[in-house]
Amino acid sequence: MSTMQTLHLHANDADLARAAGLLQNGDLVAFPTETVYGLGADARNGKAVASVYAAKGRPNFNPLIVHVPDVASAQKYVMWNETAQLLADPFWPGALTMVLPLREGHGLSSLVTAGLDTLAIRVPN
């Protein structure tokens, strides 16, 4: 049986660096968004992504949403087009999630998309 340690971090430089280190280590981090609290992991790390599914009791055929800091980061993972830009301009950062085709060589774990060729992606506020 594994144990989980809960840390309460704040939005200061030291704690943000600690959260980044946890993610790089394959750990999970809970974070608030404008709609719900998210449970985050490094989307490139299959073991970390599997931990999200396990912690949430979520079936692995139900794709996850990837949160990124900005449009440039989103463009690394998905095929970006004029329609996506027209939606991103007024609604990102914000609650809008777009489902777009994956970019070749995206580097994400296939668990994130449940094996689909699209990705749910969002820039939260």
C-alpha positions as CSV (number, residue, x, y, z in Angstrom):
1,M,0.0,0.0,0.0
2,S,1.4,3.4,-1.0
3,T,1.1,6.5,1.1
4,M,0.5,10.0,-0.1
5,Q,2.0,13.1,1.5
6,T,0.0,16.3,1.3
7,L,1.9,19.6,1.2
8,H,0.1,23.0,1.3
9,L,1.9,25.3,-1.1
10,H,1.3,29.0,-1.8
11,A,1.7,31.2,-4.9
12,N,5.1,32.4,-4.1
13,D,8.4,31.8,-6.0
14,A,9.7,29.2,-3.6
15,D,6.5,27.1,-3.4
16,L,6.0,27.3,-7.2
17,A,9.5,26.0,-7.7
18,R,8.8,23.2,-5.3
19,A,5.6,22.3,-7.2
20,A,7.6,22.3,-10.5
21,G,10.1,20.0,-8.9
22,L,7.4,17.6,-7.7
23,L,6.0,17.5,-11.3
24,Q,9.4,16.9,-12.7
25,N,9.8,14.0,-10.3
26,G,6.6,12.4,-11.5
27,D,4.5,13.5,-8.5
28,L,1.0,14.9,-8.6
29,V,0.0,18.5,-7.8
30,A,-3.5,19.8,-7.1
31,F,-4.2,23.3,-8.3
32,P,-7.2,25.7,-8.6
33,T,-8.6,26.9,-11.9
34,E,-11.5,29.2,-12.6
35,T,-13.9,26.2,-12.8
36,V,-12.6,23.3,-10.6
37,Y,-9.5,22.1,-8.8
38,G,-7.3,20.2,-11.2
39,L,-5.0,17.3,-10.4
40,G,-1.8,17.8,-12.4
41,A,1.1,15.7,-13.6
42,D,3.8,15.9,-16.2
43,A,1.8,14.9,-19.3
44,R,4.9,13.6,-20.9
45,N,5.4,11.1,-18.1
46,G,3.3,8.0,-18.6
47,K,3.7,6.8,-15.0
48,A,2.7,10.2,-13.7
49,V,-0.3,10.3,-16.0
50,A,-1.3,6.8,-14.8
51,S,-1.2,8.1,-11.3
52,V,-3.8,10.8,-12.2
53,Y,-6.2,8.2,-13.5
54,A,-5.6,6.0,-10.3
55,A,-6.0,8.9,-7.9
56,K,-9.2,10.1,-9.5
57,G,-10.6,6.6,-10.1
58,R,-11.0,7.6,-13.7
59,P,-11.2,5.0,-16.5
60,N,-8.2,5.2,-18.8
61,F,-10.4,5.4,-21.9
62,N,-11.6,8.9,-20.7
63,P,-9.0,11.4,-22.0
64,L,-7.5,14.1,-19.8
65,I,-7.2,17.9,-20.3
66,V,-3.7,19.3,-20.7
67,H,-3.2,22.8,-19.1
68,V,-0.5,25.0,-20.6
69,P,0.7,28.5,-19.8
70,D,0.1,30.1,-23.2
71,V,-0.7,29.7,-26.9
72,A,2.9,29.1,-27.8
73,S,3.0,26.1,-25.5
74,A,-0.3,24.8,-26.9
75,Q,1.2,25.0,-30.4
76,K,3.9,22.5,-29.4
77,Y,1.3,19.8,-28.9
78,V,-1.5,20.5,-31.3
79,M,-2.1,21.5,-34.9
80,W,-3.0,25.2,-34.6
81,N,-5.2,26.9,-37.1
82,E,-7.0,30.2,-37.7
83,T,-10.2,29.0,-35.9
84,A,-8.2,28.0,-32.8
85,Q,-6.5,31.4,-32.8
86,L,-9.9,33.2,-33.2
87,L,-11.1,31.3,-30.1
88,A,-7.9,31.7,-28.1
89,D,-7.7,35.5,-28.5
90,P,-10.9,36.3,-26.5
91,F,-11.1,33.2,-24.2
92,W,-7.5,32.4,-23.2
93,P,-6.5,32.5,-20.5
94,G,-9.8,31.2,-19.2
95,A,-12.2,28.3,-19.0
96,L,-12.3,27.3,-22.7
97,T,-11.0,23.9,-23.5
98,M,-10.3,23.2,-27.2
99,V,-10.0,19.7,-28.7
100,L,-7.5,19.8,-31.5
101,P,-5.5,17.3,-33.6
102,L,-2.2,16.3,-32.1
103,R,1.0,17.6,-33.6
104,E,3.4,14.9,-34.8
105,G,6.2,14.4,-32.4
106,H,4.2,16.1,-29.5
107,G,6.0,14.0,-26.8
108,L,2.9,13.5,-24.6
109,S,2.1,10.2,-23.1
110,S,-0.6,8.4,-25.1
111,L,-2.4,7.9,-21.8
112,V,-3.3,11.6,-21.8
113,T,-5.4,11.2,-24.9
114,A,-6.6,7.7,-24.3
115,G,-4.9,6.8,-27.6
116,L,-6.9,9.3,-29.6
117,D,-5.3,11.6,-32.2
118,T,-6.8,14.7,-30.6
119,L,-5.9,16.6,-27.4
120,A,-8.1,18.6,-25.0
121,I,-6.0,21.6,-24.2
122,R,-6.6,24.7,-22.1
123,V,-4.8,27.9,-20.9
124,P,-6.3,28.5,-17.4
125,N,-6.4,31.9,-15.8
